[in-house]
Amino acid sequence: MLLLSVPLLLAIVLQGRVASGLAVNSPRVAVTSSGSLDEQWPISSPVPSLGRKSLKRLEVKGGTARNSDNPVFKLLHHKKFNAIENTDNGSSSNSNSNSNSNSNIDSISNSNSNNNNKNEKENANPPKIALAIEGGGMRGSVSAGMVTAISYLGLHDRISSVYGSSAGSMIGAYFITQQLPWHGPSVYYDCLTLPETSLEGGGEGKGGGRRASGKTSSKKRGKGAKPDKFIDQSRLIRSLGLRIFDFREYRRGKWGKPVFQLDYLLNDVMQNSKNCGKLLNWKEFERMQKVMPLHVIASSLKTERSLSLSYEAGNFWDLESLAKCMKASMLLPGIAGPPVSIDNGSNILFESTSAGGGRRKAKESSSILLNSKMHSQERSNLPGEPCIDALLYEPIPYRTPVNEGEENVLVLRTRPDGVNVLKKQGRIERMIMRKYFKNKLRAKRVYDYVKKQRHKRIYAEDVIFLNKKNKETERREGEASILTMALAKGEKEIGRSEIGREEIFNGVRRGFAAAYDALVFEEREVGKGWEVACRVFPEEILHSYDPKECGMNWEKWNLKMGKDPYEVLEWGEELPLV
C-alpha cells in the first residue's frame, strides 16, 4: 500500500503541471483598481464572474515606488523637513527685512517667533506612526531586513506602535527591543535553514542565493550540522489526508507531527540563549510596551475575523504567553498543528485563588473543535478563543491600526510588486484545507470561506488599496495616510517554506536594500541600498562562525576576534543635508 502513494502524488503534481501549462496561453486580465476587481470578482460572488478557473487569469497591477512626498515619509523625516523649511523662511525673512521699513520689522520678527514656537511644539510632540509588518513564513526574512534598515536610518523612535501578522509579530518584537542588526534577523539564516553543505546550484548577488535541495541526509550536511528542526516536508502526507500510506501516523494521534514546527522557533530559539537560541529581551520588551506596544494579529475561528492581541489587553504577560500569541498568528492551517486557544479577556483562562483577587491559570480544555452544529452560546463558552494564522482575515496588518484610529501607517510587505496574488488554489492546497477545516475542526463556514478563496480576495484588495495610498502626496480628511514598501517588480519571491541559508540571507539583504532606498532622506543615497545592505550583512556571515555555537551571531563573533563590527557602519547617524 505504501507504493500506491507514489503514483498518487505524482498524478496530483502532474495534473497541476498540465493545468498550469494550459493556462499560459490564456489572456491575462489586469486588475488595477478596486472597481476592476469588483467587476471581475464581485464581492457578493463566491467565484470570479468568468468562473473559478478564470482566477488564474486575473493579475493585480501596480507597485510601491518611492514617494518622498507621501505624508508618512514627511512625518518620518519631520526634523529634516522642518530644518529646510526654517532655512527657507529665514532667507525669505532676511530679504523682506532689507526691503521693508523699520515699522515692519517687529511684525516680521513676531511672525518668525510664532512659526518657531509652532515648529518646536511639533518637534516635541510629533504625530504617531504605526508600523505594520507582513509575515509569510520564511518570507519574513524580507521584513526582518526592512526593520533593520529603519533602525539603521535612525527612524526607530518615530514608530509608536507595531502590528505584526504571522512572522511579522516576531520580527516586530525584535524591532521593539532593538536587538538588531544581527540578533533578531539571524533567527532566519542561522536557526531556520539548512547549512551550506545542503545547498546546490544558484549563484550569488542580489536576489541570487542558492536553492536548497529539500530534505538532506546527515552525510550531505556534514559533521555537526543541525538537523531539519523547523520544516519537515515529509510530513505533508498526513496533512493531505493520506495517513493510510504511512502506518506510523496512526500512532501519532489526531494531529500528528506538523510540517512547520513552531514550538522549535518560539521555544528553543526565541526563549532560549543556549545552542542556536536568539533570546528575546523580555525586560526591555515589557518596558517598551508603554511607548511602543506590539499588537499580534491572528485569525479567530470563533468570531471569523482578525483578532488583535496585546500586552495592554492582557493577552500576554510574559515571554511564554507572548510566544503562544505568536504561535497563533503563525499557525498555517493544516501544516502547523491544531489551533491555539488564546485568552481574549472575556473567556476563562484564569480563576480566582483567594478573596484578595489572586489569579492562577485555569485548566485549559484539550479540545478546541468548532463543531458546525454547535449553538453560538455553546461556542462562546469555549475556554479561550481558538486562533490560527493571520492570513485568513488580515494578512497585511494595516486594517487594525486604521480601525483603531491610527492616522499614519508604515506598511512592510514581503511579496515583490507585480507577483500574481490571485493564483488559483492548487489541488494539494485544497486537500490540506479540506482535511483541516472540514474533517478535523468541522468548521464548515471557515472551510467554505477558504474554498472560495476569500482570503486571496482580501489580499488582492489590500495590495490595490496600499498601492493607491502610497501615491498620495497630501493628507485626506478623515483618512489615514499610508506609506508602503515592497521588493521591486521582477525580484524573485522567497517561498513560504524556503530552507536554503543563502537564499534566506539574501532575502534579509534585499529587504534592507528596498527599505533603505524607499526611506533614506537624501536623494543622492537612493539606489545605494544593496551596497549598504552588504556592509551591514557581509558575505562573511555565512562562513565565519558556527550557528550552533551558543548564542553566536556576527556581532559576538567579531568581538570574539577582537574586531568592532560597527566600524564600517554609520548606524543610526543622520547623513548631512545637501
Stockholm file with secondary structure:
# STOCKHOLM 1.0

chainA/1-578         MLLLSVPLLLAIVLQGRVASGLAVNSPRVAVTSSGSLDEQWPISSPVPSLGRKSLKRLEVKGGTARNSDNPVFKLLHHKKFNAIENTDNGSSSNSNSNSNSNSNIDSISNSNSNNNNKNEKENANPPKIALAIEGGGMRGSVSAGMVTAISYLGLHDRISSVYGSSAGSMIGAYFITQQLPWHGPSVYYDCLTLPETSLEGGGEGKGGGRRASGKTSSKKRGKGAKPDKFIDQSRLIRSLGLRIFDFREYRRGKWGKPVFQLDYLLNDVMQNSKNCGKLLNWKEFERMQKVMPLHVIASSLKTERSLSLSYEAGNFWDLESLAKCMKASMLLPGIAGPPVSIDNGSNILFESTSAGGGRRKAKESSSILLNSKMHSQERSNLPGEPCIDALLYEPIPYRTPVNEGEENVLVLRTRPDGVNVLKKQGRIERMIMRKYFKNKLRAKRVYDYVKKQRHKRIYAEDVIFLNKKNKETERREGEASILTMALAKGEKEIGRSEIGREEIFNGVRRGFAAAYDALVFEEREVGKGWEVACRVFPEEILHSYDPKECGMNWEKWNLKMGKDPYEVLEWGEELPLV
#=GR chainA/1-578 SS CGGGHHHHHHHHHHHHHHHHHHHTTSCCEEECSHHHHHHHSCTTSSSCTTCGGGGGGEEECCCCCCCTTSHHHHHHTHHHHHHHHHHHHHHHHHHHHHHSCHHHHHHHHHHHHHHHHHHHHHHHSCCCCEEEECCCGGGHHHHHHHHHHHHHTTCGGGCCEEEEETHHHHHHHHHHHTCTTTTTTHIIIIISSBCGGGEESCCCSTTCCCEECSSCCHHHHCTTCCCCCSBCGGGHHHHTTCGGGCGGGGGSTTTCCCSBCHHIIIIIITTCCSTTCCCCCHHHHHHHTTTSCEEEEEEETTTTEEEEEETTTTSCCSHHHHHHHHHHHHCCTTTSCSCEEECCSSSCSEEECSTTCCEEECCCCSCCCCCTTSCHHHHHTSSSEEEECGGGTCSSTTHHHHHTTCSEEEEECCSCTTCCSCCCCCHHHHHHHIIIIIIISCCHHHHHHHHTTHHHHHHHHHHHHHHHHHTCCSCCTTSCEEEEECCCTTSCCCCTTCCBHHHHHHHHHHHHHHHHHHHCSCGGGTTCHHHHHHHHSCTTHHHHSCTTSTTCCHHHHHHHTTCCTTTTCCTTCCCCCC
#=GC SS_cons         CGGGHHHHHHHHHHHHHHHHHHHTTSCCEEECSHHHHHHHSCTTSSSCTTCGGGGGGEEECCCCCCCTTSHHHHHHTHHHHHHHHHHHHHHHHHHHHHHSCHHHHHHHHHHHHHHHHHHHHHHHSCCCCEEEECCCGGGHHHHHHHHHHHHHTTCGGGCCEEEEETHHHHHHHHHHHTCTTTTTTHIIIIISSBCGGGEESCCCSTTCCCEECSSCCHHHHCTTCCCCCSBCGGGHHHHTTCGGGCGGGGGSTTTCCCSBCHHIIIIIITTCCSTTCCCCCHHHHHHHTTTSCEEEEEEETTTTEEEEEETTTTSCCSHHHHHHHHHHHHCCTTTSCSCEEECCSSSCSEEECSTTCCEEECCCCSCCCCCTTSCHHHHHTSSSEEEECGGGTCSSTTHHHHHTTCSEEEEECCSCTTCCSCCCCCHHHHHHHIIIIIIISCCHHHHHHHHTTHHHHHHHHHHHHHHHHHTCCSCCTTSCEEEEECCCTTSCCCCTTCCBHHHHHHHHHHHHHHHHHHHCSCGGGTTCHHHHHHHHSCTTHHHHSCTTSTTCCHHHHHHHTTCCTTTTCCTTCCCCCC
//
